[in-house]
Amino acid sequence: MALSPEELRSRLRGLFSFPVTPFTESLEIDLARYREHVAWMAEGKPAALFVCGGTGEFFSLDLAEFRSLVKAAVEESEGRLPVIAGAGYGTRMALSFAKAAEDAGADGLLVLPPYLLQAEQQGLYEHYRRVADGTSLGVIVYQRDNAIFKPETVARLCGLKNVIGFKDGHGNMELLLRIQKQSGDRLAIINGMPTAELSAAAFKGLGITNYSSAVFNFVPSIARAFYEALVRGDGPAMDRLLAAFYRPLADLRDLRKGYAVSLIKAGLRAVGKPAGPVRPPLVDCSPEEEEKLKAIITDGLAAIGG
């Protein structure tokens, strides 16, 4: 049975994981490999699994694929941790994905920015309100790109009973502080920046230690070590990992558009757990870049004594 919005809100604390979606060489979903990957990630005990999100290439999935992936994740996690599914595009399409996620047994929704458009605050409010009203699941609002919220808009969204979280991928600390003060303790606030570890100390300055780690996909030991160092305030340990692993990884990520996803699949190949290629319009890493990534992984593991 899915968690209630209130139950989900109480469990949105800690280190979160965003599984990739494995594809075959012909770019069909590889459901068997996906099940293996989700089960392996669940063994690492993240606080929650966010499936079919940005790292899971939500933007390339059709509704039937999405439904089968969410259902498989729910089955493989076996109630050990919450499963939160992405939902997006226009309002009606987002509602269709929300219903599919609910039918598949998900515990909550991460509602991505509406497709393409720049919208006024009233339009953003109406989009998220209609999605929230159309599901019984707990809803996490995702701030990034073309969905940047004024604190007053977030306060209005807080009036919706099942809006329980706010993921920030924008990184404006002044704005986030104002949103945080406006919403009080009503929302679980999550650091959702790309390679969130790079901004984790800044978010902690606002009392936010919840974040999503894409590298949990392929080096969960490094992801866990950094998170634990952050929580205990071990600056030297964080600095070692930032220097050895996270900053070089970000430099490699920034070489090409879309590498925030492509590098994660390259990382899985590097550790012997391949998840296939990315779907267009993303492009895979070159062999030379994958060799650089292997060296970065080696350095990161050495930094934690692995």
Number of C-alpha atoms within 10 A of each C-alpha: 7 19 18 15 19 14 14 25 22 12 14 20 18 17 22 23 26 25 28 29 31 25 19 15 13 9 13 13 20 16 18 10 18 21 20 15 24 24 17 14 20 22 11 14 16 23 21 24 25 26 28 27 23 19 23 22 20 21 17 16 17 10 14 10 15 24 22 15 25 25 18 21 29 25 17 18 20 13 14 14 17 23 27 30 33 27 29 23 17 16 18 14 16 24 22 17 25 29 20 21 29 22 12 21 23 27 26 30 30 23 28 25 24 22 15 10 11 14 14 12 16 9 12 20 16 14 20 24 19 14 25 24 15 15 17 18 27 25 32 27 24 23 21 17 13 16 21 20 20 14 18 14 16 21 19 13 22 19 12 14 15 23 28 27 23 25 23 20 18 19 18 9 14 10 15 20 16 14 20 22 12 18 21 12 10 17 22 22 27 25 27 25 20 18 20 21 26 15 15 21 18 15 22 15 11 13 12 18 21 24 27 27 25 27 26 21 23 25 17 18 16 22 24 18 16 23 22 16 16 18 13 8 13 13 12 10 16 23 14 15 23 19 14 21 22 25 16 19 21 17 10 19 22 12 11 14 11 17 20 20 22 21 24 25 27 27 22 19 17 17 12 9 16 17 23 23 21 28 21 10 8 16 16 20 24 10 10 8 16 19 14 15 23 16 16 20 23 14 18 25 18 14 19 15 7 10
